[in-house]
Structure formats: structure tokens, C-alpha cells
């Protein structure tokens, strides 16, 4: 069974755009409002699988559910996400044994399911503000 913990530092974050860079497997969320840290971008690094459900122009995160998963649990996370309506599959070779299973739970707009190495907040000048690593 996968046990998730909430991370309140992502509560009420509003993002309006996203891009996936396949060369370095980074999912980038463009943030317009972040009461906790005033970040401008959230990066999910070393992404092994992800899907975004119901993306709209305004997406407000209620909270982030997060679990550190050993390699044996990666497929179980994918199956959990698929059970919620996601259409994700693992990359052929996730480069790390331990990854984060993250679910951005939305207040309105999109829910994101992802397996990744880290979730990090950055300011407009590229300074790291906050992160959670596997």
C-alpha cells in the first residue's frame, strides 16, 4: 500500500501553463500565484511518468500528496493513477530506484499525477526556493 503525505507548501499555488522537456525529462509549471513562497515556476525533475487531467486556463492546487516509492512500487503508483482516470505509463528505464509519487490535487482545473526525482520551486531569477527530493 502506498502511503501519501501532504505538503502544504504547495497549497493555493495557481499555474497557467506547462511544458514537458523530454531531453532532460523535466515537467515545468508556470506559476502566477504562490502564497507560501512566491515562486514563478515549479519543476518536476527526472520524470518517469506523468499525466495531467482536465487542464484549463486556471489551475489552483489545493495540496500536494507525495510518497517516496521504491522501484517495486513504481508500477503500483501508475495503476493507482490509471484508476483515477490518468493514462500514464512508465518510461522504459527510470534512472533512479527511488522516485517520488506526486499528486497535485486541484481546487479547480487540472490534477497532475507524476513519478519523478524531485519537485522544486524557483523564483523568477532562477533561485531555488523549496524542494522535495526522493
Short mmCIF file of the C-alpha atoms (twelve columns), coordinates in Angstrom:
data_MODEL
# 
_entry.id   MODEL 
# 
loop_
_atom_site.group_PDB 
_atom_site.id 
_atom_site.type_symbol 
_atom_site.label_atom_id 
_atom_site.label_alt_id 
_atom_site.label_comp_id 
_atom_site.label_asym_id 
_atom_site.label_seq_id 
_atom_site.Cartn_x 
_atom_site.Cartn_y 
_atom_site.Cartn_z 
_atom_site.pdbx_PDB_model_num 
ATOM 1   C CA . UNK A 1   0.000   0.000  0.000   1 
ATOM 2   C CA . UNK A 2   1.300   3.452  -0.893  1 
ATOM 3   C CA . UNK A 3   1.191   5.943  1.967   1 
ATOM 4   C CA . UNK A 4   0.965   9.594  0.927   1 
ATOM 5   C CA . UNK A 5   1.832   12.653 2.987   1 
ATOM 6   C CA . UNK A 6   0.612   16.149 2.241   1 
ATOM 7   C CA . UNK A 7   2.912   19.087 1.577   1 
ATOM 8   C CA . UNK A 8   1.185   22.345 2.459   1 
ATOM 9   C CA . UNK A 9   3.911   24.474 0.825   1 
ATOM 10  C CA . UNK A 10  2.118   23.790 -2.481  1 
ATOM 11  C CA . UNK A 11  -1.352  24.789 -1.237  1 
ATOM 12  C CA . UNK A 12  -3.111  27.528 -3.218  1 
ATOM 13  C CA . UNK A 13  -0.461  27.602 -5.951  1 
ATOM 14  C CA . UNK A 14  -2.037  28.714 -9.229  1 
ATOM 15  C CA . UNK A 15  -0.438  27.707 -12.511 1 
ATOM 16  C CA . UNK A 16  -1.473  28.660 -16.025 1 
ATOM 17  C CA . UNK A 17  0.814   26.724 -18.314 1 
ATOM 18  C CA . UNK A 18  3.054   23.711 -18.550 1 
ATOM 19  C CA . UNK A 19  5.726   22.248 -20.775 1 
ATOM 20  C CA . UNK A 20  7.480   18.893 -20.815 1 
ATOM 21  C CA . UNK A 21  11.105  18.813 -21.914 1 
ATOM 22  C CA . UNK A 22  11.764  15.229 -22.989 1 
ATOM 23  C CA . UNK A 23  15.530  15.631 -23.397 1 
ATOM 24  C CA . UNK A 24  16.080  16.162 -19.660 1 
ATOM 25  C CA . UNK A 25  12.696  14.711 -18.551 1 
ATOM 26  C CA . UNK A 26  11.544  17.895 -16.807 1 
ATOM 27  C CA . UNK A 27  7.920   18.999 -16.399 1 
ATOM 28  C CA . UNK A 28  7.698   22.785 -15.957 1 
ATOM 29  C CA . UNK A 29  4.636   24.514 -14.470 1 
ATOM 30  C CA . UNK A 30  4.329   28.285 -14.980 1 
ATOM 31  C CA . UNK A 31  3.035   29.743 -11.696 1 
ATOM 32  C CA . UNK A 32  1.092   33.013 -11.409 1 
ATOM 33  C CA . UNK A 33  0.386   32.881 -7.662  1 
ATOM 34  C CA . UNK A 34  2.120   31.126 -4.781  1 
ATOM 35  C CA . UNK A 35  1.208   32.425 -1.301  1 
ATOM 36  C CA . UNK A 36  3.810   30.283 0.512   1 
ATOM 37  C CA . UNK A 37  6.976   31.033 -1.463  1 
ATOM 38  C CA . UNK A 38  6.097   33.461 -4.269  1 
ATOM 39  C CA . UNK A 39  7.663   31.147 -6.841  1 
ATOM 40  C CA . UNK A 40  7.263   31.594 -10.589 1 
ATOM 41  C CA . UNK A 41  7.922   28.059 -11.761 1 
ATOM 42  C CA . UNK A 42  7.645   24.535 -10.383 1 
ATOM 43  C CA . UNK A 43  9.966   21.926 -11.882 1 
ATOM 44  C CA . UNK A 44  9.408   18.189 -11.669 1 
ATOM 45  C CA . UNK A 45  12.783  16.642 -12.476 1 
ATOM 46  C CA . UNK A 46  13.735  13.156 -13.652 1 
ATOM 47  C CA . UNK A 47  10.135  12.413 -14.650 1 
ATOM 48  C CA . UNK A 48  9.487   8.713  -15.251 1 
ATOM 49  C CA . UNK A 49  5.727   9.034  -15.867 1 
ATOM 50  C CA . UNK A 50  3.085   11.743 -15.749 1 
ATOM 51  C CA . UNK A 51  -0.388  12.731 -16.858 1 
ATOM 52  C CA . UNK A 52  -2.411  15.889 -16.426 1 
ATOM 53  C CA . UNK A 53  -6.180  15.580 -16.144 1 
ATOM 54  C CA . UNK A 54  -8.606  18.372 -17.033 1 
ATOM 55  C CA . UNK A 55  -6.097  21.141 -17.767 1 
ATOM 56  C CA . UNK A 56  -7.783  24.553 -18.024 1 
ATOM 57  C CA . UNK A 57  -6.519  28.136 -18.177 1 
ATOM 58  C CA . UNK A 58  -6.526  28.487 -14.382 1 
ATOM 59  C CA . UNK A 59  -5.410  25.659 -12.145 1 
ATOM 60  C CA . UNK A 60  -5.326  26.035 -8.374  1 
ATOM 61  C CA . UNK A 61  -3.609  23.373 -6.278  1 
ATOM 62  C CA . UNK A 62  -5.354  22.506 -3.004  1 
ATOM 63  C CA . UNK A 63  -2.407  20.461 -1.784  1 
ATOM 64  C CA . UNK A 64  0.333   18.119 -2.922  1 
ATOM 65  C CA . UNK A 65  0.159   14.445 -1.996  1 
ATOM 66  C CA . UNK A 66  3.594   12.877 -2.048  1 
ATOM 67  C CA . UNK A 67  5.131   9.450  -1.358  1 
ATOM 68  C CA . UNK A 68  8.699   8.157  -1.673  1 
ATOM 69  C CA . UNK A 69  8.468   4.961  -3.689  1 
ATOM 70  C CA . UNK A 70  10.972  2.151  -4.137  1 
ATOM 71  C CA . UNK A 71  11.296  0.603  -7.600  1 
ATOM 72  C CA . UNK A 72  8.903   -2.219 -6.672  1 
ATOM 73  C CA . UNK A 73  6.177   0.392  -6.026  1 
ATOM 74  C CA . UNK A 74  6.503   2.388  -9.251  1 
ATOM 75  C CA . UNK A 75  4.013   0.282  -11.204 1 
ATOM 76  C CA . UNK A 76  1.567   0.349  -8.286  1 
ATOM 77  C CA . UNK A 77  1.587   4.166  -8.446  1 
ATOM 78  C CA . UNK A 78  0.910   4.062  -12.196 1 
ATOM 79  C CA . UNK A 79  -2.016  1.702  -11.606 1 
ATOM 80  C CA . UNK A 80  -3.373  3.996  -8.880  1 
ATOM 81  C CA . UNK A 81  -3.222  6.959  -11.280 1 
ATOM 82  C CA . UNK A 82  -4.868  4.987  -14.088 1 
ATOM 83  C CA . UNK A 83  -7.648  4.058  -11.660 1 
ATOM 84  C CA . UNK A 84  -8.298  7.797  -11.229 1 
ATOM 85  C CA . UNK A 85  -8.537  8.334  -14.996 1 
ATOM 86  C CA . UNK A 86  -4.907  9.065  -15.910 1 
ATOM 87  C CA . UNK A 87  -3.288  7.477  -18.958 1 
ATOM 88  C CA . UNK A 88  0.334   7.191  -17.847 1 
ATOM 89  C CA . UNK A 89  2.940   4.526  -18.453 1 
ATOM 90  C CA . UNK A 90  6.440   4.231  -17.051 1 
ATOM 91  C CA . UNK A 91  9.402   5.241  -19.173 1 
ATOM 92  C CA . UNK A 92  11.440  2.241  -20.293 1 
ATOM 93  C CA . UNK A 93  14.216  2.885  -17.813 1 
ATOM 94  C CA . UNK A 94  13.524  5.133  -14.828 1 
ATOM 95  C CA . UNK A 95  17.024  6.237  -13.900 1 
ATOM 96  C CA . UNK A 96  16.539  6.035  -10.139 1 
ATOM 97  C CA . UNK A 97  15.432  3.243  -7.837  1 
ATOM 98  C CA . UNK A 98  13.589  5.633  -5.512  1 
ATOM 99  C CA . UNK A 99  11.200  8.184  -7.006  1 
ATOM 100 C CA . UNK A 100 8.510   10.482 -5.677  1 
ATOM 101 C CA . UNK A 101 4.922   9.644  -6.447  1 
ATOM 102 C CA . UNK A 102 3.222   13.034 -6.531  1 
ATOM 103 C CA . UNK A 103 -0.395  14.078 -6.991  1 
ATOM 104 C CA . UNK A 104 -1.201  17.765 -7.346  1 
ATOM 105 C CA . UNK A 105 -4.777  17.789 -6.045  1 
ATOM 106 C CA . UNK A 106 -6.717  20.592 -7.647  1 
ATOM 107 C CA . UNK A 107 -9.265  23.012 -6.259  1 
ATOM 108 C CA . UNK A 108 -10.358 23.626 -9.842  1 
ATOM 109 C CA . UNK A 109 -8.721  22.706 -13.102 1 
ATOM 110 C CA . UNK A 110 -6.035  20.087 -13.503 1 
ATOM 111 C CA . UNK A 111 -4.849  17.216 -11.372 1 
ATOM 112 C CA . UNK A 112 -1.290  16.040 -12.058 1 
ATOM 113 C CA . UNK A 113 -0.023  12.520 -11.409 1 
ATOM 114 C CA . UNK A 114 3.750   12.084 -11.735 1 
ATOM 115 C CA . UNK A 115 6.630   9.842  -10.810 1 
ATOM 116 C CA . UNK A 116 9.759   11.971 -10.559 1 
ATOM 117 C CA . UNK A 117 13.042  12.531 -8.755  1 
ATOM 118 C CA . UNK A 118 12.114  15.881 -7.226  1 
ATOM 119 C CA . UNK A 119 9.553   18.687 -7.111  1 
ATOM 120 C CA . UNK A 120 11.161  22.125 -6.813  1 
ATOM 121 C CA . UNK A 121 10.014  25.753 -6.656  1 
ATOM 122 C CA . UNK A 122 12.066  28.519 -8.304  1 
ATOM 123 C CA . UNK A 123 11.870  32.312 -8.279  1 
ATOM 124 C CA . UNK A 124 11.935  34.490 -11.403 1 
ATOM 125 C CA . UNK A 125 15.731  34.867 -11.128 1 
ATOM 126 C CA . UNK A 126 16.247  31.095 -11.051 1 
ATOM 127 C CA . UNK A 127 16.875  30.825 -7.313  1 
ATOM 128 C CA . UNK A 128 15.721  27.623 -5.649  1 
ATOM 129 C CA . UNK A 129 13.053  28.388 -3.029  1 
ATOM 130 C CA . UNK A 130 11.822  24.987 -1.868  1 
ATOM 131 C CA . UNK A 131 12.059  21.390 -2.939  1 
ATOM 132 C CA . UNK A 132 11.173  17.830 -2.088  1 
ATOM 133 C CA . UNK A 133 13.605  15.140 -3.220  1 
ATOM 134 C CA . UNK A 134 13.180  11.372 -3.495  1 
# 
